[in-house]
Amino acid sequence: MSPLLLAILLVGGAAPAAKQADSLDYEGHWRAAVALVDRGQETPDSVKSASRDSLYLAAEQHARRAIVLRPDGPEGHFVLAMALGRVALTKSRKDRVKYAVGIYEAATRTLELDPDHDGAHHVLGLWHAEGRRTSGFNRFMAKNLLGGKILGKSNWDKAIEHLETAVRLDPTRIYHRLDLARVYVDRKRYSAARAELARIETLEDRERFDPEYRREARRLAEKIAGKKDERVVDSLPPDAS
């Protein structure tokens, strides 16, 4: 048994596809990364968990190995963006900015290799949204002290554009529509958010966490019930540089 395969088995059972990974197996590595991220998501981001964090770290390592084996393979870059993104979501808003560059570069490279990769559009949509949600002080810290100058280019319009593209490319994926609805709510576009949340109710579960995403969609729909659309102006315009 290869050391890689043994490590995957000891993690506690990532998906069967992940168990096929070999040290020179590109697909095995990126599938292992996906399976490890899925396993990590069993523990909520808000909970401190060393075991979950170790799963995300292992996912990042598999993704980087996949990229080494096939630099022009979009899935390796995508799962790296996904793994880094999951790690970031376990951190405070202030600490998340440390991951901004890596997530952006990996997702952007994915789209260079596969412009119709719905997952990469989703990641970039969330990247832009998180950049806008980050306080001005933390954005300043990221730009000047953490090497995260690129975070200053985050943009609400880009957040919506990428998430709308993800929905267009894969309209039956619940998670795409849920995060698009969340960004619409950020922008006080409640009618558009309600339309996405209503559409979720008509979709079948496809992924492991879809039942939880569906519950989150219902909670969000209740939260914005009766709210009227407003025009909002971004108080944190993208940097001109």
ABEGO torsion letter per residue (X at the ends): XBAAAAAAAAAGGBBAAAAABBAABAAAAAAAAAAAAAAAAABBAABBBAAAAAAAAAAAAAAAAAAAABAABAAAAAAAAAAAAAAAAABBAAAAAAAAAAAAAAAAAAAAABAABAAAAAAAAAAAAAAAABBAAAAAAAAAAAGAAAAAABBAAAAAAAAAAAAAABAABAAAAAAAAAAAAAAGBAAAAAAAAAAAAABBBABAAAAAAAAAAAAAAAAABGBBBBBBBBABBBBAX
